[in-house]
Amino acid sequence: MNKKVISAILCTALAVTLVGPVSVMAEEGDVSGKTIGYYMDAADDYYKCAYEVFMDQVAANEETQDWDVRDIVGQGTSQEQLSAVEDFITAGVDAIIVVQNSPEITAECITKANEAGIPYFAMTHAPSVPAGGELAGFSGYDFVYCGKFAGEDALAHGVTKLINIEGKLGQGTASAQSLGFLKAYEEAGKDIGGTAEEVASNKTEGGPDLQIVQWDSGGWWSEPAKAAMANAITALGADGWDGAYVHNDEMMDGVIQAIEEAGLDSSNYWLGSSNGKEKSWKWVEEGKETMDVNQTPSLEGDVMYQIVVNYFKTGESKYVIPYVTPYNNENVTELTLIPYDHEAYAAIRDQINTDIFSEDFGDATDLINWN
């Protein structure tokens, strides 16, 4: 990789201590012939991408080519997650991987898996682990960290009247991004009407240095975010806001559409997001979007594959934060960004760092709610 790519990665990496509690549930050294239950909370392309990369790695490595991976896709309800985990337990799988719906239901799922002696791995949304419970592994991003990149960029662009469109309410990833954004202002000494934690949790209107002129949710999807943005523009007018923080690129797609359909030019406003999908690279280069954070499920899925393999080999639990890379129109064409498309990811995999034992990957222990 060139020096700019290495610098971008290193500046976004967190300190790493990857060894967690040692499990007694795995047969150490035994990797082949495993049956894996893999649950995705919804038919979201983020979750699909991570799964596809996970499966690509299963097929690409001789020691795991005989794995039987049984996937279930839910529709975003906690009961579906619980039912899927119970089905996996009944089937006697060797490991369970879950993209969770809510912390509460995940705690129940972990308890059931622990009682059945099946290692439980969580992805994307930091789980809630019951007292005395064991989590075999976790792969997911520090979304507060991602939010801070957006907040710092918004601050540099002088944003004082913000529309904040969160992801799915109730999922920690959404509230974490809002918190990170506000922390950037707070740490810069700006008056945001209270602490970042207070403003984020109560969804207040902010303060003199940052007014939150609209709080809304798009649930991670384009159409609800488009409707939320259209409503905000109608209520605020063209001059009632100067920036919008939109928590993922699918929602940003809808937001840009709403802005354009209102006859406004998105380049006249600060627009920030996270995910860093391929389409956002073009938006940023063209000026339709101001900045984004390359925080991809493809790397997350690769990390989970390595965590599971390492667990079967060593019995060691790992909780890992993949690295991220923020970008804007000044550097987007100079960086080696990680794609969502699993085939495109495979094509560049040897150009990026995927080794979870390297210092580029962070320790996610503190992201997990240990009850």
Secondary structure, DSSP 4 states (H G I P E B T S, - for coil): --HHHHHHHHHH------EEEEPSSS-TT--TT-EEEEEESSS-HHHHHHHHHHHHHHHHSGGGTT-EEEEEE--S-HHHHHHHHHHHHHHT-SEEEEE-S-HHHHHHHHHHHHHHT--EEEESSPPEEPTT----EEE---HHHHHHHHHHHHHHTT--EEEEEESSTTSHHHHHHHHHHHHHHHHTT---SS-HHHHHHHT--EETTEEEEEEEE-TT-HHHHHHHHHHHHHHH-TTS-SEEEESSHHHHHHHHHHHHHTT--GGGSEEE-SB--HHHHHHHHHTSSSEEEE--HHHHHHHHHHHHHHHHHH-EEEEEE---EEEETTTTTTS-PPPSSHHHHHHHGGGS---TTSTTSEE-GGGSEE-
